[in-house]
Amino acid sequence: MSGTVLIRVEDNYGTPAAYPANENGRLFCAMTGCLTLRPSDLKRIQALGFEVVIERRDDAAVLESLGVPA
């Protein structure tokens, strides 16, 4: 999975934000100096030959991450 950037999209006050979900994503965030990856960052990452993949979580996993038993 070395050529893959895994992101988790979350809603921040009505605006979607792409958070890194693997080491490649965290490295790109460190290079940009931001906690999230902007759409322009994702386009540049793809231009470098990386595949950008959105992490999919089911509703039960989301509830569990919030501390609510499913």
C-alpha positions as CSV (number, residue, x, y, z in Angstrom):
1,M,0.0,0.0,0.0
2,S,3.0,2.3,-0.5
3,G,1.4,4.2,-3.4
4,T,-1.9,4.9,-1.6
5,V,-3.0,7.9,0.5
6,L,-6.0,6.9,2.6
7,I,-8.2,9.7,3.8
8,R,-11.2,9.9,6.1
9,V,-13.8,12.6,5.1
10,E,-15.5,14.3,8.1
11,D,-18.0,17.1,8.3
12,N,-16.6,20.3,10.0
13,Y,-19.4,22.8,10.5
14,G,-21.0,21.9,7.2
15,T,-17.7,21.7,5.2
16,P,-16.2,18.3,4.3
17,A,-12.6,17.9,5.5
18,A,-10.1,15.2,4.4
19,Y,-8.1,13.8,7.3
20,P,-5.2,11.4,6.7
21,A,-5.9,7.8,7.7
22,N,-2.5,6.2,6.9
23,E,1.2,7.1,7.1
24,N,1.4,8.5,3.6
25,G,-1.4,10.8,4.3
26,R,0.2,11.9,7.6
27,L,3.5,12.6,5.8
28,F,1.7,14.8,3.2
29,C,0.0,16.7,6.0
30,A,3.3,17.2,7.7
31,M,4.7,18.6,4.4
32,T,1.8,21.0,3.9
33,G,1.8,22.1,7.6
34,C,-2.0,21.4,7.9
35,L,-4.1,18.9,9.8
36,T,-6.2,18.2,6.7
37,L,-5.6,17.8,3.0
38,R,-7.1,20.4,0.8
39,P,-8.6,19.5,-2.6
40,S,-5.6,21.1,-4.3
41,D,-3.3,18.9,-2.2
42,L,-5.2,15.8,-3.2
43,K,-4.9,16.8,-6.9
44,R,-1.1,17.2,-6.5
45,I,-0.8,13.9,-4.7
46,Q,-2.6,12.2,-7.5
47,A,-0.3,14.0,-10.0
48,L,2.7,12.5,-8.2
49,G,1.3,9.0,-9.0
50,F,-0.4,8.2,-5.6
51,E,-3.8,6.8,-5.4
52,V,-6.2,8.7,-3.1
53,V,-8.7,6.3,-1.4
54,I,-11.5,7.4,0.9
55,E,-11.9,5.2,4.0
56,R,-15.4,3.9,4.3
57,R,-16.9,3.2,7.7
58,D,-20.3,1.8,8.4
59,D,-22.7,3.5,10.8
60,A,-21.9,1.1,13.7
61,A,-18.2,2.0,13.5
62,V,-19.1,5.7,13.5
63,L,-21.3,5.3,16.6
64,E,-18.7,3.2,18.3
65,S,-16.0,5.9,17.7
66,L,-18.3,8.4,19.3
67,G,-18.7,6.1,22.4
68,V,-22.3,5.1,21.6
69,P,-22.9,1.3,21.8
70,A,-24.3,0.0,18.5
